Amino acid sequence: MINKRLLIKHLLAHNDENSFYDKKRKIDIGQKEGKAKFLKHICALSNSNPKNNSFIVIGVEDEDNNIIGVDFFDDSKIQNLINAYLTNPPIVQYENIPFPHLPDDKVVGLVTIRPIDEITSLRKNIWKYYGGSVFLRDGSISMPKVFDIEIKDVNSKIVEAIENNAQNNIEHTLNGVFDFMNTRKDYNAQYKVFKEYFVVCWAGQKKVVKDEIFFSRVDIELINEQVRLFFSALDEVSISFDNNSFKIIEYVNLGLQDSNKYYPLEETLIKFEDNANYNIETTLLFQPPQFDKKVLHHIYNTNNAILEKLKKGIPLTKSEETDLKNLPATYLICYLNLFHEAIYKLNEAKPYLKNYGKQLYGLHKEALRILRKVKYS
């Protein structure tokens, strides 16, 4: 089993970006340009490596390889995006890798592109790239190509050596468990061994509601691979497990006018096998709450008026300051209730909420995360 933190270190130490490896400071698949560029790199790396894995490391400065990290990214629907836009889509896995020096809410993103030995191309137009385009790696750049030559396998031995040097061992696993338990000791840290091999650690602030146990500020990690499976400072989570599996159900807090409820968002089930393999299944549970249209029209117009004030630099009243805290969630609710323009308003509000403070910006990112899950399901 590969220790993904070691793998990233070996990739960064190996050499500069090339035909099997790319690095990015960040990606943004919420915007059309960012989505198109991400798909282009997936396409190019897949075509340039027909026999072995390719990788994108996200959260690294390009000039000096300084690891700065990115937000935890839920990858559960990213394969749906790949399948929708690429012909002969490769299997793509996005994993969140914690590093000890990073803040709790930051990780390094690791994208692994599995080999398929077929030509991958864009299925349809996106941004400035045309459907049918084929991309290849030209050094460290993903370039459009006329695919009329045979791609030679020049990377297999290099990639194999890098992956072999990143294999996990008992020392790495024990160090990972001790580090987690010490770092998270104030958040009810626990661990369990599955199939005498896999070690899952989790922590969170525990609370009991009507005989049910929930956790907030949840961190869940598969220590063998140094992969963070789940992280949220906002949502409520229920956790259950047996000898063969570990299940997470994530809830989101939504509502209007201080009348909020918790709605189940997604179930993640990790199944551990006897042959030292595991698989992760995700099921979207979310049913959007429906509200009175007249009430929503009033809230939508109030949000729009606040947004216009922010754009013009006009100070907000005390009541508007209160409404501003709810703006990301209420725009989300409006969109889920078929106010189609609300998504554009939510995106338009991003820079102003970011300038207003970390908490508001976090609520904005949370609203977009829920939308992304719903959209790609």
N, C-alpha and C positions, 0 to 999 in steps of 0.2 A: 504494500500500500504506500502511495506517495505522500510524503509530508509536503503540503502545498506551500507552506512558508519557506521551506528549504528550496523547493522548485523555483520560486520567485527569486530567491537570492542567487541561485545558480544562473538563471536567465539574465539577471541584471549584471552578473559578473562575467558572463561569457563573452559578449561583445555587443556592438551596437545593433540596432534593429536590422533584420535581414528577412530572408524569404520564409522563415518559420516563426518569427517572433516580432511583435510590435509593442510599443508602450505608449501610453497616453496619460496626460495629466488628468483628464476627465472625459466622459462621453455624455451626450444628452439625447436620448432617443425619444424624448418628449416633444422635440421640435423636428420639423421635416428635414432640415439640413443635417442635424446631428444623426437622425435615423438613417439618412441616405449614406452618410460617410461611414457609419458603423457597418451597414450592409456591404458597402464597397470593400472595406477591409476584410470582412468575413469571406467574401467572394474571392478576393485576391489571395489570401492565405490558404484557402481551401484548394484553389487551382495550382498554387505553387508547391504544394506538399501533398501529392497524391498517395503517399505511402506512410506518412507519419503525422503525429499530432502537431498542430500549430497553436500559438498562444498570443494573447493580448494581455498585457499587464496595465492596470488602470490605477492611477493615483501616484504617479512617479514623474518628477521633473525631468524633462527631456535632456537638459544640458549636463546635469551632474548626477543623475540617477537618485536624487534625494527622494525618499519615500515620504510623501505628504498625506496620503490617504484620501479617500472619498467617502461619501455617505454609504451606509449599508443599502444594497440594492437587491430587491426581491426578484429573482430571476425566473420564477416559476412559469411565466408566460412568454419568455423570450423566444423559445423555440417556435411558438405560434407566429411571431413576427418574422422569423427566418423563413418559415414555410410559406408565408403569405407573399413574400417578395422575391424569393430565389427559386430558380429552376435547379433541380438536383441539389436540394439544400443539405448541407452537412449537419450532423448532430453537434449542437453547440451547448456548452455548459458554462454558466456564470457562477462563480463561487466568491464568497466574501472571506478574506483571509485576515485575521487580526494580527497586528504586530505590537509588541509590548510598549513601544515608545509612543504609539498613537493614542489620542483620546478615545474614550469608550465608544463614541458614536462614529468613529472613523475606522475604515478597513482598507485593504488593498483589493481591488477587483481582479480576478483571474478568469479570463475567458479561454476555454479550451475548445479547439475546433477539431473534431475527429476526421480522419481521412476517409474519403469515399471513392477515390480513383475514378471520378467522373468530372466532366466540365460543369462548373457552377456558373450561372449567369443570372442577371436581373430578369425577373419575370415580367415586370411592368415598370413604367416610368415612375421615378421619384426624384424630386428636386430637379437638378440639372442633368441627371443620368437617365439614359433611355433604356426602355425594356429591350432585352436581348444583349445588353452590354456584357462583355467578359473582362474581368480584371485579373492582373497578375502582379506579383511583387517585382519591382525593379530596384534592387538594393533595399532601401528602407521606405520606398514609396510604392503605393498601390496605384497602378496605371492601367488604363483601358488598353486592350490588346486585340489584334486579330489572331484568333487562336488557330494557327496553321502549322505549329511545330509541336513536336513531342516534348513533353516536360520530363527532364531527367531527374531521377531521385538522387539528390546530392546531400540530403539532410538526415537520413535515417540513422546513421551511426552517431552523428552529433546529438540528435534528440534522444536517442537511446542512452547515451552516456550521461546526459543531463538528468534524465528521469531516474536512471540507476543510482546516481549520486544523491538523489533526493528521497530515497526509500526511508520509510519510518523505522524506528527501532524502539525497544523497551525504554531506553533512557529518554528519548524524545517524548514518549507517551507519558512517563511518570513526571517529567519536568512540566509538561503541559497541564497535567491534573493539579499538581502542587501550585503552579502559577495561578490557575483559575480559582482554586479554592481560597488562596490567600488574597487575591485581588477582589473577589466577590464575597468575602466572608460576611459583610454587612447586609447581603441580599439573599440570605437563606440558601447559600450555595450547596449543591448536591451533585452526586455523580452516580452512574450505574454502568456496570460492565454487561454487555450483551454478547452472547455466543462465545464467552471466554476470550473475546478478542477486541470488540469495539467498546470504546469508552465515551459516553456522552456526559457532559457536565452542563448544568443549568443553574440559573439563579434569578431571583426576582422578589419584589416586595409582595408578600403574601397577604391576602385578605379573604374572609369568608362571607359570602352573601347567600342567605337562605340555604345553609348547609352545603353550598358549593364553594370550592376553593378556586380562586383566581390569582393571577400574578400580574404585576405591572413592572416596568423597567426590566424587561426580560432579556436575558442573554443565554443562548443555547449554542454549544459548540461540540462538534465531533473531534475529539482530541487527536485521534490517530492521524487525521489528515490536516489538523490545524485549520479547520473550516468552521466559520461561524454560520450556523444554520438559521438563526433567527435573532433579531435584535430590534427592540422598540422601546422608546422612552414614553410612549403615549398610550398604546393599546392595552387592553386587558386580554389575558391569555389563560386558557385552561390546559393543563398538562396531564396526560395519563400514559401508562406504559405497562407492558407485561414482559415476559422473558424474551419475546421475539420482536417487539416493536415499540416505538415511541411516537405518541400522537400529540399534536399541538392544534388547538382550535383558537383562532384569533378573532377578537371582537373589536368593533369600532363604535365609538360613542358619537351618536348623531341626534340632532333634534332642533327644534325651533323654540325661541323665547323661553329658554331655561327649562324646557321640558324634554330632556334627553333620555335616550334608551341605548342599551348595548345591543348591537346587531351582529350575529356571526358573519364573519367575512370569508374566512378560508380555513380549510382543514389540511394539515400536512401530516402525512403518515410515513414514518421511516421504518422499513422492514429489513431486518437483519437475517442473512442466510447462513447456513452451515458451512458454505464454501468460501468464507471470508469476503463475501460480497454483500452489498446492501443496495436498496433502491428507495427513492423518495417519490411518493404520489401526492399530488395536491388536488384538492377539489374545492371549487368556488362555491360557497354557501350563501353568498350575499343576495338578499332580496331588497331592492331599494325601497326605503320608506316613502309612502305617498302622503301628500299634504294638500290642504285646501288651496286651490289655485288663486283665489283672491288674496289670501294671506301671503302666498309666495310672490305674487305680483308686487305687493307692498314692500316685502323684504328685498326683492330684486332691485326695485327702483331706489330703495334706501342705500343698498350697496353701491349702485352706480353713482349716486350723488356723493358718497364718501370717496369713491375712487377718483371722481373728477376733482374733488378738493385736494386729494393727495397729489394729483398731477399738476395742479396749479400752485401748490405750496401753501394752501389756505389752512390755518389752524382748525382742528376739530373741536367740537363741543364735548363735554363729558359723556353725554349719551352716545355720541358718535364714536368716541374712544371705545366704549363698551361694545358697540356694534362692530367695530373694526376687528375685535378679537374673534368674532364669529364669522367674519366675512369669508374666509376660505371654505368653511364647512357649509355655510348657507348658499354660496355659489355652487358648491358640489351638489347640495340637495336640489337646487333649482334645475341644474343640468339633468339630474337623474329623474326629475319630474317633467322632462321634455322642454325645458327652457334652453334651446340649443345654443343660443348666443352666450350663455353663462360660462361655457368653457373658454371662450375667447376673452371674456372679462377676467376670468381667473388667471389666465396667462398674462394678461395685460397688467394685472396687479402685482406680479412677481417682484419687479425691482423696487417698488414702493414699500412693499411689506418687508423686503430684505433690509431696506434702510431703516425701517421702524424698529427692528430688534430681532434677536435670535429666536425668541419664542414664536412670534408671529410668522417668521419665515419657516420655522419648523412645522407649524400648522398648515401652511401653504403646501409644503412638500408632501405632507401626509395626505392632503386632499388629492393631489396629483397621483400619488401612489395607489390610492383606492381606484381612481379613474383608470389607471393603466391596467390594473388587475381585471376590472370589469370589461374593458375594451378588448383585450387580447384573449379573453375567454370566449 
